[in-house]
């Protein structure tokens, strides 16, 4: 190069070293100047420049994204690639993560690398193509290296995906996909590679659209023209469908296979493949394979044995459209060749176990028509069909026994036995942890848990109070790892302080932990303990105020006057506390000279069990003998009458049913401030107010049942409105409390049943499952009022708050656990209101899903031998037509008239 000389191994340009000049050009982002300096340099000269470029790269990594220095990246990318003399180093530099967003152009890279020998360039091309697609290596660079080197075209995922995207960029050029593929000499090598790339459809589905200028059409045309091998293309499509389950892959390769239009001979050659594809997870793929096999079957191209094999798979699928199409096909084949009945009827009988009774009936009709043709020629086939009859619904089974001439006694099913889950029993809570290490471990687990179990929470809270009384400094030290990630432990700036934070809400155990480690002021805890929340106007305030007050009191007393333990810690998972246990705790307090917490003691009073009057009277005597104020209060409470159940008032709006709750009488006198709202009435529309429990603090509701154990209606009434949103507003998660309500003690009244009704109509499956769990638990405990729940469901469906299809999913799930009688008792009470608006002449359109709901009702009635009459059912059954609603109404009416039992 002119003006460039080598003096003692140092490259210079007019007295300035080339490495310094190159580094200066790179820092300034002058790519053209840097490329000029690199032109003609030898490998040793380039290696001398590389250390300075690496140092610059290290420097730029720490620079802010908006720094002026970052404009050097594209030039650095090109210079570093050129100064590496090994293909591996160059590939690593080009594909490095820190270079990914500010790369040099492909043209620049090809310019600075183009003077290398062909083998080196080919090696680099393959290495770049082998890198993951996340490296974002430009396709133009890889393709340029292939062109310069003349090496074989890579068929890796990175290269092929880049090729497809490049070919599909029609907005950059005026030609078509077909034109580009014809002009590309590598098309025959790269198209087969498409079929080998995992999940390519998820990357490229948007490029494989339909239409005359699509990839699908282009590949089909190239196959037709002989550019691509037809047999290989069809085999590749089928093979990819056989091993692919990704939806986008299935769409792409099924569309391509369809566009290739396989001939009859080509389809016959692949019968084994179609038989395998009818069990494909994608219903679209399975439907196509079924259609191909169906055409071959009607043409007599496949044997009855193969058709039977295929039918056994298709009739097992849940897609009703596929199953019905297969039954139609079998009917056509049997009409054409009745002698195939021995092979095909056992396959038809596979549909006897389908959940849709319409499908069962279609299959039974085929069997009835051709069963006699089996005769005595194939007793094995007759036995298989006869054995399958047991899977039919009760009504169809009775019909099949008569029509097929089977022995009624032999095929009679056992009388229905209702299966319900074991009724849950309260369990005894484990005592508080013995050591500060155990306390810290349990607290740490609760801090990271999204779901706080009441028993674990009470155990941890009592452990904190006990060990704060005995060894507070040791406990605080052990807790530091558990609270280290809490924002109130850090020194970062926050929009509000930890005192403001804990003045609004204790946030579970956090306020006690903050008090123990000195992250909240005593004055803040005193104010919260004395005056309660700053503002808590929601419908849950009576329950949340008690829960929060216990935590604020515990935190305040930890700082000022530690308590030896908590009086209110329940000993049963139901939240109850035995009277003898509370007397023993007060006795220990008296011995230690400790002062009970006012909130803690009042909560203990509400938790103490009083249903055993003899035990209560005995404990009251021992409590009074203590001679303390708390002992006297406990004695009076144990001897007093149980509070009366509040009355409820029902309010129906345009979209839902709500409940109001009357006053609660009989609570202890002189209640602390936090408890006073428990006795106040609850308005049905109080929940209109914004509520942080609804939006952010849903975990706390798990503890409300333990605030007033034995009185779940008090809790359920306050939850009706938010639980209703799972059906009315399609919210998620609000029904998770239903199993807890069902397992709790106390009356199962109007509020609880209304909550379950809303849950059964929830939008999301997990909420429906929660409602089903609650329903089955209530039934197992003998606390389910089926008439009340059915009446609520009928009214909610009639007003549109609960959709029949969602309710169908819930009751079907409950029934299939074995609770057919329970479900029938509910639906029998719900159907009159649902059917009342459906006129016999069909003037009133059926609500979507009513047919499916009637099918579940008919199934339950058949299995349990129900009989009688459902009001408004007859007019619906007498409607003209054969819609699912009418067919299932007729089935239910016939069942109730006959009293068929499974």
Secondary structure as GFF3:
##gff-version 3
##sequence-region A 1 902
A	DSSP	beta_strand	4	7	.	.	.	ID=ss1
A	DSSP	beta_strand	10	13	.	.	.	ID=ss2
A	DSSP	beta_strand	16	17	.	.	.	ID=ss3
A	DSSP	alpha_helix	18	28	.	.	.	ID=ss4
A	DSSP	alpha_helix	31	38	.	.	.	ID=ss5
A	DSSP	alpha_helix	43	61	.	.	.	ID=ss6
A	DSSP	three_ten_helix	68	72	.	.	.	ID=ss7
A	DSSP	alpha_helix	73	83	.	.	.	ID=ss8
A	DSSP	alpha_helix	87	94	.	.	.	ID=ss9
A	DSSP	three_ten_helix	97	99	.	.	.	ID=ss10
A	DSSP	alpha_helix	106	113	.	.	.	ID=ss11
A	DSSP	alpha_helix	118	130	.	.	.	ID=ss12
A	DSSP	three_ten_helix	133	135	.	.	.	ID=ss13
A	DSSP	alpha_helix	139	149	.	.	.	ID=ss14
A	DSSP	alpha_helix	157	167	.	.	.	ID=ss15
A	DSSP	three_ten_helix	170	172	.	.	.	ID=ss16
A	DSSP	alpha_helix	177	183	.	.	.	ID=ss17
A	DSSP	alpha_helix	187	194	.	.	.	ID=ss18
A	DSSP	alpha_helix	200	204	.	.	.	ID=ss19
A	DSSP	three_ten_helix	205	207	.	.	.	ID=ss20
A	DSSP	alpha_helix	215	225	.	.	.	ID=ss21
A	DSSP	alpha_helix	230	243	.	.	.	ID=ss22
A	DSSP	alpha_helix	247	260	.	.	.	ID=ss23
A	DSSP	alpha_helix	264	268	.	.	.	ID=ss24
A	DSSP	alpha_helix	271	277	.	.	.	ID=ss25
A	DSSP	alpha_helix	283	298	.	.	.	ID=ss26
A	DSSP	alpha_helix	304	314	.	.	.	ID=ss27
A	DSSP	alpha_helix	320	336	.	.	.	ID=ss28
A	DSSP	three_ten_helix	338	340	.	.	.	ID=ss29
A	DSSP	alpha_helix	341	348	.	.	.	ID=ss30
A	DSSP	three_ten_helix	349	353	.	.	.	ID=ss31
A	DSSP	alpha_helix	357	370	.	.	.	ID=ss32
A	DSSP	three_ten_helix	371	373	.	.	.	ID=ss33
A	DSSP	alpha_helix	379	388	.	.	.	ID=ss34
A	DSSP	three_ten_helix	389	391	.	.	.	ID=ss35
A	DSSP	alpha_helix	394	403	.	.	.	ID=ss36
A	DSSP	alpha_helix	408	411	.	.	.	ID=ss37
A	DSSP	alpha_helix	436	448	.	.	.	ID=ss38
A	DSSP	alpha_helix	454	483	.	.	.	ID=ss39
A	DSSP	three_ten_helix	487	489	.	.	.	ID=ss40
A	DSSP	alpha_helix	498	504	.	.	.	ID=ss41
A	DSSP	alpha_helix	510	516	.	.	.	ID=ss42
A	DSSP	alpha_helix	522	531	.	.	.	ID=ss43
A	DSSP	alpha_helix	541	560	.	.	.	ID=ss44
A	DSSP	alpha_helix	579	592	.	.	.	ID=ss45
A	DSSP	alpha_helix	598	607	.	.	.	ID=ss46
A	DSSP	alpha_helix	613	625	.	.	.	ID=ss47
A	DSSP	alpha_helix	629	639	.	.	.	ID=ss48
A	DSSP	beta_strand	648	652	.	.	.	ID=ss49
A	DSSP	beta_strand	657	661	.	.	.	ID=ss50
A	DSSP	three_ten_helix	673	679	.	.	.	ID=ss51
A	DSSP	three_ten_helix	686	688	.	.	.	ID=ss52
A	DSSP	alpha_helix	692	695	.	.	.	ID=ss53
A	DSSP	three_ten_helix	698	703	.	.	.	ID=ss54
A	DSSP	alpha_helix	704	707	.	.	.	ID=ss55
A	DSSP	alpha_helix	712	728	.	.	.	ID=ss56
A	DSSP	three_ten_helix	734	737	.	.	.	ID=ss57
A	DSSP	alpha_helix	738	743	.	.	.	ID=ss58
A	DSSP	alpha_helix	750	760	.	.	.	ID=ss59
A	DSSP	alpha_helix	765	780	.	.	.	ID=ss60
A	DSSP	alpha_helix	786	799	.	.	.	ID=ss61
A	DSSP	alpha_helix	804	816	.	.	.	ID=ss62
A	DSSP	alpha_helix	820	835	.	.	.	ID=ss63
A	DSSP	alpha_helix	850	864	.	.	.	ID=ss64
A	DSSP	alpha_helix	873	877	.	.	.	ID=ss65
A	DSSP	alpha_helix	884	898	.	.	.	ID=ss66
###
